[in-house]
Amino acid sequence: IQMLPKFCFPFDMERYENLTVQHFTFALTDMEGKQRFGFCRLAIGFHSCLCILSYLPWFEIFYKILNYIADNLAKKQVRMEMLGPFQSLRSFPSALIHFRQGNEFIIHFCLHFLPTVHRTRSAYFIVPSHGKLPTIPESRNLTEFVVAVDVNNMLHLYASLLRERRILLSSSKLSTLTACVQAASSMLYPMHWQHIFIPVLPPHLLDYCW
């Protein structure tokens, strides 16, 4: 947890200019090899970065939740300490999933507003099925990947993944970088990448490049 700021701001803020809101992800691997994802929403000008930690790779869902929270924070209708479900990272997923409909889970998410607003707002998010391949435009990562990478480089990248080579991707935009990394990894389905996996490489981890 103490290392989270380095992943939420994985760059030199004095040299990097952020003119748009960016969504990106990072991954933390525990001693058992399990990956916990960090879903981030970086505000314009680096004033703040909202982050949700979860073992669940629900990219679109968590990005929507981050936008939902950020919108209400901007309206000053809710404070960070009032986000009850987010205070306990371990209980977060089960605290939000209320019922199942068909093969999809539906998340019921509530925000309790400040006393001056006198109301509670609810939002519903449908969790994607992980028994299917990602599709365009439903998959945000895959959509950005297809736009940013041409077919020739896509095939070379896929071949390198199958050969388990060391792969380093770079981009001038943080959101595009992590989207391409996650999309490339998803192309291995039903297989998965079993080696070191770092969607965002902060300066203190640059030794992994060599």
N, C-alpha and C positions, 0 to 999 in steps of 0.2 A: 504493500500500500504506500510505503514511503517513497517508492520510485515512480508513482503515478504522474507527478508533475513533469518528469522528464519525458514521459510518453505523450502526455497531453500537449506539450509544447516542444516537439522534437526538432528544434531548429534554432538558429540564431535570430531572435526577434528583432534585433537592430538592423539586420541585413535583409530580412524577408518582409515583403509588403503584402498584407492581406486585405483585399478590397471587397471580398465577398464572404458570406458565411460558408464554412466548409464542414463536411461530414467525413469522418475517417475512422478507421479502426486500428487497434493494435492487439497483440496477443501476448498473454503471460502464460508460461508453461510451468506447472508445478513439478514436484519431485516424482510424481507418478506418471508424468507425461501428458496430463490433461491440460487442455488449453482453456483459459478464461479470456474472453474477448472484452476489450474496452471499446465502447461505442461513444464517439466524441462529436460534439458540435462546437466548433471554434468560431467565436464571434468576430465580427469585423473589427480590425484594429487590435486584436489580441486582448481585449478587455476581460474576457472570461472564456472558459471552456467547460461545458457541461459534459459529464462522463457517466456512463452506466456500465457496470461490470456484470458479466453474465457468462455462464458456460454454454448458453444457447445461442447459436449463430443466426439470430433473427435480425438481419441487417435492416430491412425495410421497416420492420415493426419498431425497433429501438430508435431509428432515425426519426420516425413519425412522433414517437413519444418525446424525444428531445425537442423537436420543433414545437410540440404542444406545450411543454414546460416553458421553453424560451419565450413563446408568445405571451404567456400569462405573467412571466417575470417582467417582460418589457412593459406590460400594462400595469405593473405594480399591484396586481390583484392577489398575488401569492408570494410568500417568502420561501427561501430554500429550506428553512427548518420546518416548514409545514408540509413537506413532501414525505408523508409518513411511510409509504411502502419502500422508499429508497434509503431509509435510515438503516435497514438491515439487508445487507447484500445477499446473505445466504437465503433469506426467506423471500426475497424479491419475486422470483418467478411464480412460486406457488401462491403468493399473496395476490397476484393479479389474475391468474387463470381461474375463472369461475365455472365454466361449463363447456361441454363439447357439442358441436353440431356437425354431424356427419363425420368426415375425416379431418376436420379442421378445429383447432382450438380458437376460442374467442376470448380476448383479453378485455376485461372491464376495468377501466382505469379512472379513478376519481381524484379530483383536486379540491381541497377545502380552502375556500377563499378567505381573505381578510374580513374581519367583522364589518367593515364599512360596505362590503359588497353583499353580504347576507345571502349567499347561495353556494351550492356545490355543483360543479360541472363534471359530467361524465363523458368518457370517450371510449369507443370500441375499436379494437384492432384485431384483424384476422391473421392468425399465425400460419405461415406457409407449410405445406407438407414436405417433409424431407425424403419421401419415397419417390420423388419425381426429379427429373433434371430441371435446372433453372431455365426460364424462358424469357424472351424479350417481348414487351418492355417491362414485364412484372419484376424481373430481377434487375435491380439498380446496378449492381456490380457488373453483370454481364453486358448490360446496355452500354455502360461507360467503356468497358473493355473493347467492344466491337467498334465504337466510335474512335477510340484513341489508338488502336493497334491495327495495322493493315494485315491482310490475310497471310502474306508471306512470313512476316514476323510472328504471327500467331501460330503458324505451323512449326516454325523453328522453336518457339517457346514450348509448344506441346511435346515435340520430340525430345527436347532437353529435360522436360519433366519426367518423361517415360524412362530416360536414361539416368535419372537421379543425379543430374549434374548440379553443381552449385550455381544458382541463378541470382543475379542482382538486377533489379529494375530501378529506374530513376524517372522522375517527373518533376516539372516545375510546379505542379499543383498537387497538394497533399491528398485531396479527396480522390483524384484520378489515380494516383499511385496505389492507394490501398484497395480501391475498387478493382484495379487490374490484377493485383496480387491475389485477392480473394477469388476473382473470376477464373484466373488461371488454375488455381488450386481446385476449384469446383469442376473443371474440365476432366479431371482424373476419375470422376464418379463412374462406376461404384468403388473404385480404388481411392486411396487418399495419400497425401504426402506424409511420409513417416520420419522425415529428418527435421533439422532446425528450420523453424518457420517464424520469421519476424516481418510482419507486414510493414511496420515503420521502424526504421533503424535510428535511434537517437545517437548523439555523438559518443556517449559512453559505451556503445556497443559496436563501434566501427571496426574493432578487431575481427569481428566475424566475417568481414569482407575479404580477408586475406587467407 
